[in-house]
Amino acid sequence: MLSDRLRRFARINCETPYAVFDIEAAEQAYDRHLAAMAPFARVQFAVKARPEPLLLELLSRRGAWLDVSSTAEVRLALAVGCPADRLSHSNVFRSEAEIAAAFDLGVRMFTFDSAAQLARLRRCAPGSSVLLRLAVPTGDARLPMSARFGCAPTEAVELAVSAAGVGMDVAGLTWHSGSQQTDPTCWRTAIAEAARVWQDIAARGVHSLRVLNVGGGMPAAYRDAAVREPEWATVITTAVRDCFGTESPDVVIEPGRGLVAEAGITVTTVKAVVERADQVFVALDVGIWNAGLTEGAFGALEYPVEVIDHPAGRPCRPVVLCGPTCDPQDELRAANPYLLPASLAPGDRLIIGSTGAYSATTMADGFCGYPRLPQHILTADPALALEVCS
């Protein structure tokens, strides 16, 4: 849902193209996630979704943990004031140098899912707390997790026993049910499996398990409406109570996209309207590459689009939205064509919504000569929001 602040900012006559991110909207999303799970869980933000220092600083002050996946993200999190003991390093493909760097910087929570990664952690982060990542079904996730992540339940039990045997603190279990998860029952299935693994690990004499990180996947609204916080939160909390009873673990949710996607927009101008046979192509000054809209390249996600300069109610027609480059992939794929005013013409401006997740760091710089988009950050101070376009 596009915030009024974002819509007002887009109507300021700034030169396009540009992207806008509203810190306040992301904070409100954090509050909704926290309230939906309270007092059941803590929120741990996946930094990779939006490594914006002002946002990370705010979340850190609010008590959030941060999920980091590289040495650069560890340094960024520490630089904005997040204590090292509230960082969790989730990348299961770290090199020994990366593990050692994180450990030297104070990180003491690591995810792993293989004997090889355990051996590296034992050498480079001795005595650290570890979370075992399970492989779980991803159901109706718009962006399913790759098969290269997570271990099978029987393997998880053996890895937990091995980790405890070499002096690691086996803190708990984690998984990821797939990004932009549209089927909340996936969390119930995964929690039930995790409870069985938890019991099997305890039966082998490892009694240090206390953390149940149910991963990310909390969806944001794109062109289609999303499953909202009360629905997925109820599934998670009910499943934990049913499967763990009175011995409830410390539950962690790890949203990324769900906190930041709707807090960002991209503002663009129509460059050309071209009719070819039975299709109308609308070329924009933003696209897959220069705006980082890579998740729209194959139709996995469809961004909402609205016209700034045309009143509502104008006759519309189906169009294909294209970027400014000559690359054939530079197109916003859609199962059902976008419907835009038939009177749309070069110079008209559009808002592409829900671009706050991932786009800021996936922009290509210089492809076909187009630079990365300018980024405007809206803070709680409305004067600052206006100043960035002056």
N, C-alpha and C positions, 0 to 999 in steps of 0.2 A: 504494500500500500504506500503510495507516494506521499511523503509528508508535505504539509503546506509550506514549510520552510524551503524544501527543495523545489517545489513548484514555483514559488515566488522568485527564488534565485534564478531559475532557468529563464524567467521572463525578463530579467535584466538584459539589456542589449550588449552583452559581451560578445566578442568575436569568437566564433566557433572554429574548430571543435574544442570542447573541454569536458572534463569530468568533475563532478562535485560529490563530496562525501560529507555527510552530516553526523558529527560525533554524537550529538544529542539523540538522534534517532537510533544509533547503535546502542547507546546507554539504555534507552527505553526498552530495546529488545532484550538486553541483558537482564533488566529488571523483570521482564515478563518471564524469561526462562527461570530466573531464580525463584520468583513467586510461585510458578507452576510446580516446582519441585520442593519448595520449602515445607517443613524443615528437613527434608529428606536427603538433599544432595548439595554438593558444591558445583559451581560452574568453572570449567577450565577451558579457556578460549584457545582455539587453534590459530597460532600466530600467522601461519602461512596464508590464511584466508584474507588477512588485511594487516600487514605489518606497519601500521600507521602509528608512529611514536605517541601522538597525543591520545589516541584511543588506548594503547597499551598502558600508558601512564594512568589514565582514568580507571581502567579496569583493575590495575594493580592497587590503586588507592582504595577501590571498593572491596578489595580482598579476594579477587579472582586469582586462580592459578593460571599459568600460561603453558600451553603445549608447544614445545619447540622441536625443530627437526634438523637443525644445523648449528654450527658454531656461530655463524653470523646472527642467527635468531637468539641464541643464548646471550650474546653480547648486547644485542638490542634490548632484550628484556631486562637485563641488569642495568643498562644505561638509563632506562626510564623509571628505575626504582623498584622493580619487582625483586623480592628476596630470592636468592638461589634455592631456598628450601620450598619455594612455590613454583618451581619449574619442573616439568616432566618431559624427558627427551624420548620421543616416540618413534624416531626413524630406525627401523630394524636393519637397515643396510649401512650402518655407520662403519667407517674405518677405525682402526685402533687409534690413529691420530685424532680423529674427531671425538672418540670416547674420552681420550686422555685430556683433550682441550676442555671438554664440558666438565669433567671431573675436577680439573684444576681450577675452573671458574666457580666451583661450588655445587654443581648439579649432583644430586644423589638419588634421583628417581629415573629409571630407564625401563623402556619396554624391550622385550626380546621374544623371539619365537623359534629359535633354532639352537642346536648345540654349538655351532660355530660362533654365533653371536654371544652366547653365554661364556665361551672361552675368552673372547675378547674383553668382555665386561669383567671377568675375573682378573685378567691381567692388568687392565687399565682403569678400572673403577672398583677396586676390591671393597667388599662389605656394603656396597650400595643396595638400595631397595630396588626390586625389579617387579615388573608386571608382565605376566605371560599373555601374549596376544593369541587369541583363539581364532580359527577360521569359522565363520558362520554364514548361513545363507543370506543373500542380500535382497531377496524378494523383488519388490517393485521400485528399487532405487533407480533414479534417473541416470546416475553415474555409479554403476556397481563397482565394488572393490575388486582389484585384480587377484587372481589365484595365488600370486606370489606372496601375499600377506597372510600370516596366521598359521597356527599348527593345529593338527587334529587333536581331539580330546585325549586319546591315549598317550600321544606324544607329549602333551602338556603335563600330564601327571609325572612322566619320567623326567621331563625337564625341570619341574618344580623340585623333585627329590634331589636331582643332581645339583641344582642351584643352592639348595639349602646345605648340601654336603660340602660345598666349597666356600661356605661362609657368606653367601649372599642372603639378604633379607627378602624372602619371597613374600611380597606385600599383597599381591592380588592378581586379578584377571582383568583383561580388557579385550575389546574387539571393535570392529567398525561395520555397521550393517549397510553401508553404502551411502554415498552422498545424495542429498535431496530425496530422502526416503519418503515414499508416499503410502507405505503400508506399515502402520505402527505395530501390528502384530509381530513383525520381525524382531522387535525388541523382546517380546515375551518369549519367543522361541529361543533366542540367544540366551536370555537370563535363565531359562529352565536348563539349558545345556551347561551353562556356567555353574549352576548350583550342583549339578551332578559331578562335574570336574572338581569343584571345591571340596565336596564330600570325599571323593576318591583321593585327593591330595592329603586331606586330613587323616584318612585311613592309613596312609603311608607314613604317618608320623610328623608331617609338616603342619604346624598349627599357627603359623605367623600370618596367614591370609586375613586381610581386613578391608581391602579396597576392591570395589567392583566398579570399574570404569566402563560404562555402557556405550562409550564412543560418541561419535558425532552422527551426522545424517539428519539432524533436526531441520526440517525444510523451510525455505523462504518462499514467498509468493513471487512467481514469475508471470508469464502470460496466463497461466492457470492458477487458481487459488491453491493455497497450501494447507496441509493438515496443521492446525494451530496448536499452541502450547498445551491447552488443557487436555486435548485428546491423546497426544503421545505421552504426556507426563502421567496421565492416569494409567495408561498401559504399563509404563515402566514401574511406577510405584506399586501398583497392584501385583505385578509379576514378582517383584522383589519380596513383598510381604508373603505371597503365596509360596514361593520357592525357598525362602530362607527363614520364614517364621519370625520368632522373637530374636533370633541371632542375626539381625540385619547388619550387613556390612556398611562401610562408608561408601556411599554411592557418589559417583562422579559422572557428570555429563560433559561432553567435549564438543560444543557447537563451534562452528566456524562460519559457514555460509548463513546459518540461521540468525546470527547476530548482525551481520554486516551487509548482506546482499541488498536488502531494501533501503539501506541507508545511503546508497549511491545511485547517481544517475549519470548519463552521458548526454550532452546537448550537441546537436548536429544540425547542419544545414544541407538542404537538397542541392546537389550539384547539377543533376540532369534527370529528366524523365524521358525514358526511351520505350517506345512501343515496338515489339517484335512479334509478329504473327498474333497469337492469342495471349501474349503475356505483356505486362507493363513492368519495366525495371526502373526502380528509383535508386539512383546513385547518390550516396551520402558522402560527407567528408570524414566520416568515421567508418571503421569496419572491423573485421576479425583481427587484423594485425595492429594497426596504429592505436586502436582503442582497447586492445586486449580482450575482445569479445570472443575468444577462442571456443568457449563452451557452446556458442551458438552455431559453430561451423557445420555440425552434423545433425542439428536438430535435437540434441539431448536436452537442451534447455532453450526455451523461447522467451525472449525478453519482451515485456510489455512496451508498446510504443504509442505515444500520443502526439498530436500536432499542436504546436504553440500558436501559430498565426492564423488559424482558421476557426470560425465559430462552430459550435456543435450543431449537428443536424444537417451538415452539407452531404449531398449524395456521395457515396464512397464506391470504390472498386477494388478488386484484389490486385495486389502488387507484390513484386519481389524486391526486397531491400538488399542493396549491394554496397560494398565499401568502395573506397576511392582508387584502389589499385587495379591492375590488370590481371590479378591472380584469380583463377576460376573458383577457388575456395572462399574468396572474400565475399561471402554472402550469408545473411542470417536465414538459415533454413527454417522452415515452418511446415508442420503437417497440414495446417489450414492457412491459406495465404493471409497476410496482413491486409486489412481493409483500411484504406486511406482515402481522403477526399479526391474526387475525380478532378478537382480544380488545382490539385497540388502542383507547384511549379518551382523551378530553380529559385533559390533564395529563401524559401520557406524553412522554418525551423521545427525540429522534432525533439522530443525527449525520449530517450531509451531508458527504461526503468530497470531497477534491480541489478545494477552493474557494480555494486559495492564490494562484491566478493571476487577475489583473484585477479580481476582485470588490471588493477594498478601495477601488478608485478609481472603480468604476462604480455604487456605491450611490446611490440617490436619497435625498434628505433632505427628508422632509415630505410625500411623496406619500401622499394619503389620511390624512395626519396621523401617519404612521409615521416615526420618526427612523432615521438610519443606525445600523447595529449597532456596539456597542462592540467594539474590537479588543484582544485580549490577545496579547502577544508573548512566546513562551517563549525564553529564552536558555539558555546552558550552565549557569546557576545555578538549580538546582531550587527554591531558596527564593524566588527572584524569581517563578518560575512560579506558586507558590501565593499570593504576596502580591497579585497583581493581582485576585484574587477576594475578598479579605478585606473 
